Amino acid sequence: MMALTHALWKIPRAVWWYLTELMGDTAYSKYVVHLKHHHPDAPIPTEREYWRAKYADQDANPGARCC
């Protein structure tokens, strides 16, 4: 019974993970981890600064994206 309950909880967690990754909800936190690991002396931007720079880069360098 416990294994079935555990298995049933895996499905919603997997869906939640997929949706948050797809929508970019974890992008800033992953970027902060990357900066701390690979560039420890670099200043960490605020989340607002991060998204502004990301969108500015997308506007300056448009690539193949869906919308």
Secondary structure, 3 states (H helix, E strand, C coil): CHHHHHHHHHHHHHHHHHHHHHHCCCHHHHHHHHHHHHCCCCCCCCHHHHHHHHHHHHHHCCCCCCC
